[in-house]
């Protein structure tokens, strides 16, 4: 008996999904619960398990295509049933992902891809190899094989063994050895940071201007969000990924519907900084994660939200809904994407608990392994903008929340203190965007002042 | 605990052995009336008499040959070759006889013989007072080779060598004789042969050496750690053969990078064997090619200072090699 598989609904507000990758090709057998297709939706990539055991008969939606939830995407012939479905038509062969071959692109994307090849040759020395090959796909495959060979040639026996043991692709690591060689210590460091670290590093290095261009960007399907911006070519159009389109829609929606008001306070974090400095080595040794200012900040935010519950609320046509839970979204910028995973019940966690929860979410965000659940339920958002040196910023509110605060860069400044003396203090700006429909400046500034007071009272002593 | 230099450590250990065991005796050139060219056996002849402190002719084959016979018949001879450079005539007796007696007699005879000899350069000893001979004997099963660097190790290892039922070649680096001082525990004690000593723990590079160069390697490693934060583990082999594989491999598996340092020529040297052993046992732990910093493959150390310096390594050179490996 043939079972038609439809596009699943991944998340309560999701109405469509993109087939990111077929994990099986027609003719392959699939076990019940075995992932057979990867679907990407609003910032989430999910592997869809097969509802029945059998043989994948037909693929109805090509990789990269977006269809509404409930649309048939494949047919599985159940085990034991007589085959009544026709053998895969030759036309289907074009959408079968062959092992090691570049993933085929959608017809709509193909011309863009073709346009890119000469441009890539012109702008990127790393891609000149491609120009000598007979076609784009072949060139990409050859270039990838070459980079693997080159990586292995420089990899010591220890690096190869450790990479194998820890399931780390050494090509994704940034080498700290002589001439950028990946050392055994690099592999171990990546392994210690968790399985996502390698991917995170890869993403980070892909974003760095000096990084070697990744050939996969040219051949990647449009659905794989991480590679879209890998190599922007002047004069070409970068097709929207699902994630990028939804980010765009959400930003416009929020900015257009929620009247943003903005305020900023300057916070003296000298003692907080000292506290964190004292704790950070031990924390990293004990947990394997770096201790940033973020968990301290979140702790102060949830305490201030408790005093100002209207900041933990949302505007509805029927009234202001004051949230029951305090779920803090943390904005995680990825090279091509922005995700806001949520620390649920952040008000119940200690600073250490917040640090671990945040680190774990950030890790998975970088790996692209966040679940729908990780991304939903946020009631207030924190953005650690200062990590990149920003001094002030005007963030856009996450739709459905009353506000978003940013931590800006911590800088040493001369400050007038008691008795008109001037002291050098570590200062940080905290910026707040608020939905003026929910609260007015009176509450918002009260919240900011309270947050400032709490941050300034933190450290130099304390328990994480 | 007394502070001694290496000469004093050898002398004190020999003295105790002569005192405690009537079977022990010393034979060699100038060991009697002259009291050895480094004064190691000074006045021994007065106390123990010419039957146990035997001045021999300048005939190394005979020194070794007679000692082999003495050892086979129940004595505990400690033969001295005045300088390792002169050991070649005794090669037949050491390699062809001493090392093979247990095997040849099917275990009926053993050869509890110690051959002590000062070796090594850096003392303006030129062609015939600078040589390192360890690799020449390294190849020979049945011989043990010891090359301690510290006074306390000299005492413990010389005691063990004298007790050993088979021949032991005991190498004393002559530049360390009065240069190196250290505390030596009182009373009789032994240090097992074939046991290396981790002088300084480290995480990034393993430096393996013996003799004079151990001191320089240690100096280089400490400087690198203090000034550049580079962490080098320094292993003093102490015994060249048997090789302490366990200590070497443990360290290599930790640091994944190996530097072998010795004064003896590189080609076919001790470092070659250690490299081969590591490659066989720990290839998949290596994160860098094994590196050897050794004497050049030239016939001898020149007398002229620039030639001697060119032959000898230095703490700076060692530090540079360690640094390069750490950064590799």
Interface residues (C-beta under 8 A of the other chain):
Chain A: X156 X157 X158 X159 X160 X161 X177 X178 X181 X183 X184 X185
Chain B: X256 X283 X284 X285 X286 X287 X288 X324 X327 X328
